[in-house]
């Protein structure tokens, strides 16, 4: 089933989903790059995936199916094995006398349709859907996998408890085991099964971290999902040393070193996806605690729009990226998505005619055509020394993972003064807070004004699933919100970005509540950024030179159109992307 490109273009314009000027520009881009127009529109954020798939379905003359809230009979779902469904983005959802209805992202994938026809013995009726629907259905496979996972874990951990003499003994006994004994434990089949199952299930749940924590009587396994820790499993305490030893073997750490913290890395592949694991072990009272950070190397295709940037803030970033020199800073606490923002900007800048070099700790994502250097303080390769060496590598664009000290700050400033575009992060709570932080590090105010172009502050909020519930704020709720945000200013910004009607009042502005569903137990799935983007204007430059306070600089930035992080959070809440409760939770942390 091939899509008629001319018909597709005609309907796209007639539908009003894209303006004529944007359409012409995207068509030209598609022709130049020899890519499908739909793919270009999607990657540039000009159209949502759902709207694209609906348009394609209309042109093809087949139904578009939304399965986000559909419970599928497992006997029908299992007609397509979970690995096939996941790898080829195809799920079975209805079986009738007419055949098997399958939802797909690509109905042109004839080989997979033919394969399912042969294995099921049924006539296949392809239907178009979107990624959100596919993900929602894949969760339903997960329920059966969860039961299997728990059985494996409980069965295998019980087999590790040993005899009566070992049961209930404290961590010091395990500390007496030799390296050879620990290596043997790590290679035991039950231990391998447990660790593999823990990792497999964490990836399925899109966890960012796995915590393995020894207690007095048990071993607790927790997953961090969408920024929040959840208990995954309670295991026998005696399973702890073997699990830790197995992870140490994978990460190439010293098995017999339990008194000092250790850090390491390993990689594995799951469902064709390359995944890196950053491992950290730490001695605690009851034994070694292990934390594994999960980093998906194939995470590409982010755009500033998909990260949550919009409006004036988005334009400011693009304006800074178009310049050859200067500094762009991302601020926020650990785990707020700063690195992802920097990588996304690097991806925009990554062209054959420029040399991009980075110095990072750690290298979280590998990027083609980018020269990435890992900091190694134990051998003297610090951010400052690494940056000093990078400047002799003829770079056009430099990314410094983090500005931690005055030396690194000074070198980054000098690099931007000498004809380089510098991207980096710094730990402050707000965009305006980065300026006094740089001054505290010893950077002269006149150098800040000469180099820093844009400062981005951000936090991550959990996104609502499709099963959200609409509501309106009461007078009391509006009164409480007015204590922390200028409601008139906020409403004006919503009107300017055409999110609400020009005559709208707060009492008629809709918000949304999280609703529990099969897709998510708490009504949230994945995260998106809320941001504030401060442009260092001529007025703000004067204020920096004059030594004005952080609050005064922020007030001026707001006058010049900066949307604060809290305001951006409310903006996302009105759009139905998140909830007000989630916004205030994250801002208050």
C-alpha positions in Angstrom: 0.0 0.0 0.0 1.9 3.0 -1.2 0.9 6.5 -0.3 0.2 8.8 -3.2 2.5 11.7 -2.4 0.5 14.2 -4.5 -2.8 13.3 -2.8 -1.0 13.3 0.6 0.3 16.9 0.0 -3.1 18.1 -1.2 -5.0 16.7 1.8 -2.3 18.1 4.1 -2.8 21.6 2.9 -6.6 21.3 2.8 -6.7 20.1 6.4 -5.1 23.2 7.8 -2.6 21.1 9.8 0.3 23.2 8.4 0.6 26.7 7.0 1.4 27.2 3.3 4.8 28.8 4.0 5.9 25.9 6.3 4.5 23.4 3.8 6.6 24.8 0.9 9.7 24.9 3.0 9.3 21.3 4.2 8.6 20.0 0.6 11.8 21.7 -0.6 13.7 20.1 2.4 12.2 16.7 1.6 13.2 16.9 -2.0 16.7 18.0 -1.2 17.3 15.3 1.4 15.4 12.7 -0.7 13.2 11.7 2.3 9.5 11.3 2.7 7.7 14.5 3.4 5.9 13.0 6.4 9.2 12.1 8.0 10.6 15.6 7.5 7.4 17.2 9.0 7.6 14.9 12.0 11.3 15.4 12.7 10.9 19.2 12.4 8.0 19.2 14.8 5.6 20.7 12.2 3.0 18.0 12.8 2.2 15.5 15.5 2.6 11.8 14.8 -1.1 11.2 15.4 -2.1 13.8 12.9 0.4 12.4 10.4 -0.8 8.9 10.7 -4.5 10.0 10.5 -3.7 11.8 7.3 -1.8 8.8 5.8 -4.7 6.5 6.7 -7.2 8.9 5.0 -5.1 8.9 1.8 -4.7 5.1 1.9 -8.4 4.6 2.5 -7.9 2.5 5.6 -8.9 3.1 9.2 -6.8 4.8 11.8 -6.9 3.0 15.1 -6.2 4.5 18.6 -5.5 1.7 21.0 -4.3 3.9 24.0 -7.2 2.8 26.2 -8.1 -0.6 24.7 -7.9 -3.8 26.7 -7.0 -6.6 24.2 -7.8 -10.2 24.8 -4.5 -12.0 25.5 -5.4 -14.9 23.2 -5.6 -12.3 20.3 -2.6 -10.3 21.5 -0.3 -13.4 21.7 -1.0 -14.3 18.1 2.0 -11.9 17.4 4.9 -12.8 19.8 6.1 -9.9 21.9 9.6 -9.6 20.4 8.0 -9.4 16.9 5.5 -6.8 18.1 8.2 -4.7 19.7 10.7 -4.9 16.9 8.3 -4.4 14.0 5.8 -2.1 15.8 2.8 -4.3 14.9 0.1 -5.6 17.3 -3.0 -7.8 16.9 -6.1 -6.4 18.5 -9.2 -7.9 17.0 -10.0 -11.4 15.6 -13.2 -12.0 13.6 -14.6 -14.1 10.7 -13.1 -11.5 8.3 -9.6 -12.0 9.6 -7.0 -10.6 12.1 -6.9 -6.8 12.5 -3.4 -5.6 13.2 -2.3 -2.1 14.0 1.0 -0.9 12.5 3.2 2.1 12.1 4.1 1.2 8.5 1.5 -0.7 6.4 4.1 -1.0 3.6 6.0 -3.6 5.6 4.7 -6.5 3.5 7.2 -9.1 4.6 6.1 -8.9 8.3 2.4 -9.0 7.2 3.1 -12.1 5.1 5.0 -13.7 8.1 2.1 -13.1 10.5 -0.4 -14.5 7.9 1.6 -17.7 7.6 2.1 -18.2 11.4 -1.5 -17.4 12.3 -3.2 -18.9 9.3 -5.5 -15.9 9.2 -6.2 -13.1 6.7 -4.4 -10.0 7.8 -6.3 -6.6 7.8 -3.7 -3.8 8.3 -4.7 -0.6 10.2 -2.6 2.5 10.8 -1.9 3.6 14.4 0.7 5.8 16.2 3.6 5.1 18.6 1.5 5.9 21.7 -1.0 3.2 20.8 1.8 0.6 20.1 3.4 1.4 23.5 0.1 1.1 25.3 -0.5 -2.3 23.9 3.1 -3.5 24.6 2.4 -2.8 28.2 -0.2 -5.5 28.1 2.5 -8.0 27.2 4.4 -6.7 30.2 1.8 -8.0 32.7 2.5 -11.6 31.8 6.2 -10.9 31.7 6.0 -9.5 35.2 4.5 -12.7 36.6 7.2 -14.7 34.9 9.9 -12.3 36.2 8.7 -12.6 39.8 8.6 -16.4 39.5 12.2 -16.5 38.3 13.5 -14.1 40.9 11.8 -15.8 43.8 12.7 -19.3 42.7 16.4 -18.5 42.0 16.9 -16.3 45.0 15.6 -19.0 47.3 18.2 -21.4 45.8 20.9 -19.0 46.9 20.1 -19.1 50.6 22.4 -22.0 51.3 22.3 -24.1 54.4 21.2 -23.3 57.9 24.7 -22.1 58.9 24.6 -19.3 56.3 21.1 -18.1 56.7 20.7 -14.8 58.6 24.5 -14.1 58.9 25.5 -10.5 58.6 27.4 -8.8 55.8 30.8 -9.3 57.4 30.8 -13.0 56.7 30.4 -12.3 53.0 33.2 -9.9 53.2 35.5 -12.7 54.2 34.9 -14.6 50.9 37.9 -14.8 48.6 38.0 -13.3 45.1 37.8 -16.8 43.7 34.7 -17.7 45.8 33.0 -14.5 44.7 33.8 -15.1 41.1 32.3 -18.5 41.4 29.1 -17.0 42.9 28.9 -14.5 40.1 29.1 -17.3 37.5 26.3 -19.4 39.1 23.3 -19.8 36.8 20.7 -18.6 39.4 22.7 -15.3 39.9 23.0 -14.7 36.2 19.3 -15.3 35.7 18.4 -12.9 38.5 20.6 -10.1 37.3 19.5 -10.6 33.7 15.8 -10.5 34.8 16.3 -7.4 36.9 17.9 -5.6 34.0 15.4 -6.9 31.4 12.4 -5.8 33.5 13.9 -2.4 34.3 14.4 -1.7 30.6 10.8 -2.8 29.8 9.5 -0.3 32.4 11.7 2.5 31.0 13.5 2.8 34.3 16.5 5.2 34.5 18.2 3.6 37.5 18.2 0.2 39.3 18.9 0.4 43.1 20.0 -2.8 44.9 20.0 -2.1 48.6 20.9 -4.5 51.4 19.0 -4.3 54.6 19.1 -6.1 57.9 16.9 -9.0 56.9 16.3 -8.6 53.1 17.6 -7.2 49.8 15.4 -4.4 48.3 15.4 -3.8 44.5 14.0 -0.4 43.4 13.5 1.1 40.0 13.5 4.9 39.3 10.8 5.4 36.7 10.0 9.0 35.5 12.1 10.4 38.3 10.4 8.6 41.2 11.7 5.4 42.9 9.4 2.4 43.1 9.9 -0.9 45.0 10.3 -3.7 42.4 11.2 -6.7 44.5 12.2 -7.9 48.0 14.8 -10.7 47.9 16.5 -13.0 50.3 19.4 -11.2 52.0 21.8 -14.0 51.1 21.2 -13.2 47.4 22.9 -9.8 47.8 26.7 -10.8 47.6 26.1 -13.0 44.5 24.1 -10.3 42.7 26.7 -7.6 43.5 29.6 -9.9 42.4 27.8 -10.6 39.1 27.4 -6.9 38.4 31.0 -6.3 39.4 32.1 -8.9 36.9 30.0 -7.2 34.1 31.4 -3.8 35.0 35.0 -5.1 35.4 35.3 -4.0 39.1 37.4 -5.6 41.9 35.4 -8.4 43.4 37.2 -8.5 46.7 37.1 -4.7 47.3 34.2 -4.0 49.6 35.6 -1.2 51.8 35.8 1.5 49.1 33.3 2.8 46.5 33.8 1.7 42.9 32.6 2.9 39.6 32.4 1.1 36.3 30.4 0.6 33.0 29.2 -2.2 30.8 27.1 -2.6 27.7 24.4 -5.0 26.5 22.0 -5.2 23.6 18.2 -5.9 24.1 15.7 -6.1 21.2 18.3 -4.6 18.9 18.9 -1.6 21.1 22.3 -0.8 22.5 22.2 0.1 26.2 25.0 1.3 28.5 25.0 0.8 32.2 26.9 3.0 34.6 27.6 1.1 37.8 28.3 2.5 41.3 28.9 0.4 44.4 29.0 1.9 47.9 29.7 0.2 51.3 26.8 0.5 53.7 26.2 -0.9 57.2 24.5 -4.0 55.9 26.6 -4.6 52.9 27.4 -3.1 49.5 24.7 -1.0 47.8 24.7 -1.1 44.0 23.1 1.5 41.6 23.0 1.1 37.9 22.2 4.1 35.6 20.6 2.9 32.4 21.6 4.9 29.3 20.1 4.1 25.9 22.8 4.7 23.3 20.3 4.7 20.4 18.4 7.6 21.9 18.3 9.9 18.9 15.8 12.1 17.1 15.2 14.5 20.0 14.2 18.0 18.9 14.0 21.0 21.1 10.3 20.9 20.5 9.9 17.4 21.8 11.9 18.3 24.9 9.3 20.9 25.7 10.7 24.2 24.3 8.3 26.5 22.5 7.5 30.1 21.6 9.9 32.9 22.4 12.3 30.6 24.4 12.7 28.3 21.4 13.5 31.2 19.1 16.1 32.5 21.5 17.9 29.2 21.6 17.9 28.9 17.8 19.2 32.4 17.6 22.1 31.6 19.9 22.9 28.4 18.0 23.2 30.3 14.8 26.1 32.4 16.2 29.7 31.3 15.8 30.9 32.4 19.2 29.6 32.8 22.8 28.3 30.6 25.6 25.1 28.8 26.0 24.5 27.5 29.6 22.0 24.9 30.9 21.3 24.9 34.6 19.4 22.7 37.0 19.9 20.0 39.6 21.2 16.5 38.8 18.7 14.5 36.7 16.9 17.5 35.3 17.8 16.7 31.7 20.5 19.3 31.1 22.8 16.8 29.3 19.9 15.7 26.9 19.3 19.4 26.1 23.0 19.9 25.3 23.1 16.7 23.1 20.0 17.9 21.2 21.7 21.2 20.5 24.9 19.5 19.4 22.8 17.3 17.1 21.4 20.5 15.5 24.9 21.9 15.1 26.5 18.6 14.0 27.3 19.3 10.3 30.2 18.2 8.1 31.7 21.7 8.0 32.3 22.0 11.8 34.6 20.3 14.3 32.8 19.5 17.5 34.8 18.4 20.6 33.5 17.6 24.1 34.9 16.8 27.5 32.4 15.0 29.7 32.0 13.1 32.9 30.6 10.6 32.0 30.0 10.3 28.2 26.3 9.4 28.4 25.5 9.2 24.6 27.8 8.5 21.8 27.4 10.9 18.9 28.8 10.3 15.3 31.3 12.9 14.1 31.7 14.3 17.6 35.1 13.9 19.4 34.1 13.0 22.9 36.6 12.9 25.8 36.0 11.2 29.1 37.2 13.0 32.3 39.7 10.9 34.4 40.6 12.9 37.5 42.7 10.0 38.9 45.3 10.5 36.1 45.0 14.3 36.0 42.5 14.6 33.1 40.1 17.1 34.7 37.5 19.3 33.0 40.0 22.1 33.0 42.9 20.1 31.6 40.7 18.4 29.1 39.3 21.8 27.9 42.9 23.2 27.7 43.8 20.3 25.4 40.7 20.6 23.3 41.6 24.2 22.4 44.6 22.8 20.6 42.4 20.5 18.5 41.1 23.2 16.2 37.4 23.0 17.4 34.6 25.2 16.2 32.2 24.1 18.9 33.0 22.9 22.4 30.8 21.2 24.9 32.0 21.1 28.5 30.0 18.6 30.5 30.0 20.8 33.7 31.6 24.0 34.9 32.6 23.0 38.5 35.3 25.4 39.4 36.9 28.7 38.6 39.6 27.3 36.3 37.1 25.5 34.1 34.9 28.6 34.0 37.8 30.8 33.1 38.9 28.5 30.3 35.3 28.2 28.9 35.0 32.0 28.9 38.3 32.4 27.1 37.4 29.8 24.6 34.2 31.6 23.7 36.2 34.9 23.4 38.6 33.3 21.0 36.1 32.3 18.3 34.4 29.2 19.7 30.8 28.4 20.5 30.8 26.8 24.0 28.0 24.8 25.5 28.0 23.8 29.1 26.1 23.1 32.3 26.3 24.7 35.7 24.5 23.9 39.0 22.0 26.7 39.9 18.3 26.7 40.6 17.4 29.3 38.0 18.7 30.9 34.8 19.5 34.2 36.5 21.3 32.3 39.3 24.0 31.3 36.9 25.3 34.8 36.7 26.3 35.3 40.4 27.5 31.7 40.4 30.0 32.5 37.6 31.0 35.7 39.5 31.6 33.6 42.7 33.9 31.3 40.6 36.0 34.3 39.8 34.8 35.3 36.3 34.8 39.0 35.8 31.3 40.6 35.1 32.6 42.2 31.9 33.7 38.8 30.6 30.3 37.3 31.4 28.5 40.0 29.3 31.0 39.5 26.5 30.5 35.7 26.2 27.2 34.4 27.7 24.4 34.6 25.2 21.6 32.4 26.6 21.0 30.6 29.9 18.5 27.8 30.1 17.1 26.5 33.4 15.0 23.4 33.5 13.3 20.7 35.5 11.5 17.5 34.4 7.8 16.8 35.0 5.9 13.6 34.5 3.6 13.5 31.5 -0.1 12.5 31.7 -1.4 9.5 29.8 -4.3 9.7 27.4 -6.8 8.7 30.2 -6.6 12.1 31.9 -9.6 13.9 33.4 -10.6 17.5 32.7 -11.5 20.0 35.5 -11.6 23.7 36.2 -10.0 25.6 39.1 -12.3 26.8 41.9 -12.1 30.4 43.3 -10.1 29.1 46.3 -7.6 27.3 44.1 -7.2 30.4 41.9 -6.6 32.5 45.0 -3.9 30.1 46.2 -2.3 30.0 42.8 -2.2 33.8 42.7 0.1 33.7 45.7 2.9 32.2 43.6 2.2 33.3 40.1 1.0 36.5 38.4 -2.3 35.2 36.9 -2.9 38.2 34.6 0.6 37.8 33.1 0.2 34.1 32.7 -3.2 34.4 31.0 -1.8 37.0 28.6 1.1 34.6 27.6 -1.4 31.8 27.0 -3.4 34.1 24.8 -0.3 35.3 22.9 0.6 31.7 22.1 -3.0 31.0 21.1 -3.4 28.3 23.7 -6.7 29.8 25.0 -9.3 32.0 23.5 -8.6 35.8 23.3 -11.5 36.4 25.6 -10.8 33.6 28.0 -10.9 33.9 31.8 -9.2 31.7 34.4 -12.5 30.1 35.5 -13.0 28.7 32.0 -9.4 27.5 31.5 -9.3 23.7 31.7 -6.7 21.7 33.6 -6.3 17.9 33.9 -6.0 15.2 36.6 -4.1 12.0 36.4 -6.3 8.9 36.1 -5.0 5.3 36.7 -5.1 3.0 33.7 -3.7 -0.2 32.3 -1.0 2.0 30.7 0.1 3.5 34.0 -0.7 2.8 37.7 -0.5 6.5 38.6 -1.7 8.1 35.4 1.8 9.4 34.3 4.1 8.0 31.7 7.5 9.5 30.6 8.7 13.1 31.3 9.0 16.4 29.6 11.0 19.6 30.4 9.7 22.9 31.8 12.1 25.7 31.1 13.1 29.3 31.4 15.3 30.8 28.7 17.1 34.0 29.7 18.6 36.0 26.8 21.5 38.2 28.0 20.2 41.5 26.4 22.0 44.8 26.4 19.9 45.9 29.5 20.8 42.8 31.4 24.5 43.2 30.4 24.4 46.7 32.1 22.8 45.2 35.2 25.5 42.5 35.4 28.3 45.2 35.1 26.5 47.2 37.8 26.3 44.2 40.1 22.5 44.0 40.3 21.1 41.0 42.3 19.8 37.8 40.8 16.2 38.8 41.6 16.6 42.1 39.8 18.1 40.4 36.7 15.2 37.9 36.7 12.6 40.7 37.0 14.1 42.4 34.0 14.2 39.2 32.0 10.5 38.7 32.7 9.9 42.2 31.4 11.7 41.2 28.2 9.4 38.3 27.7 11.1 35.4 29.6 8.6 32.8 30.8 9.7 31.5 34.2 10.0 27.7 34.9 6.8 27.8 37.0 4.9 29.7 34.3 6.1 27.2 31.7 4.9 24.4 34.0 1.4 26.0 34.2 1.6 26.4 30.4 2.2 22.6 30.1 -0.6 22.0 32.5 -3.1 24.0 30.5 -2.1 22.0 27.4 -2.9 18.8 29.3 0.7 17.5 29.1 1.0 17.4 32.9 -0.8 18.4 36.1 -0.6 21.5 38.3 0.2 19.1 41.3 3.2 17.7 39.4 4.4 21.2 38.4 4.3 22.5 42.0 5.9 19.2 43.3 8.9 19.6 41.0 9.3 23.3 41.5 9.3 22.9 45.3 12.0 20.2 45.3 
